[in-house]
């Protein structure tokens, strides 16, 4: 059965791969973007099937987060699956960052990665509850939530909080038939980190995994697709590591 799926941060990278995966199984997808309008339009254009939509908004603003869900629900006939993928990740290593920049980066990253995901989840869950949909929420977290992100501390902290949010919502929403889970990817070959896979630096990154390579976005998308499936109901509350054994816990 076709479902309405909202994927935040779907302009490119993991978000685009997730949108493609749902569209390939016949779902209707709302492609959300913050600022990358051209990339998001390309994602939309490349989706299989029809009934898809494009929605934009700065998720760090509560009213825009609510509007994004409302527009997605109107376009799709309801949101049955939410994938919280949108994320900000600017570098701000403590020793080299001014106090003023430190404040800006933390507020921006937490605003998008945590508050944005929390507000979109709130609105999407209420949409599911109102329609009696046994919906799914899947959060795209990070390996960095467990092993630390010294150059991106706000990012690591936000992903740890996102994992915790998912587990809290898994308990809260289970009585409504809504399952909530998270994936924690390791290094994934996307446009935003392409520069780290050039020259001698590539070998260092690939050596993080005993497989001797990095993940492709499609591999993360496959994990998201599973956790959003009816078969994964009993995985509600789980955090699925998708890191090629590069970090074990």
Buried (B, 14 or more C-beta within 10 A) or exposed (E): EBBBBBBBBBBBBBBBBBBBBBBEBEBBBBBBBBEBEEBBBBBBEEBEBEBBBBBBBBBBBBEBBBBBBBBBBEBBEBBBBBBBBBBBBBEBEEEEBEEEEBEBBBEBBBBBBBBBBBBBBBBBBBBBBEBEBEBBBBBBBBBBBBBEBEBBBBBBBBBBBBBBBBBEBBEEBBEBBBBBBBBBBBBBBBEEBEEBBEEEEBEEBBEBBEEEBBBBBBBBBBBBBBBBBEEBBEBBBBBBBBBBEBBEE
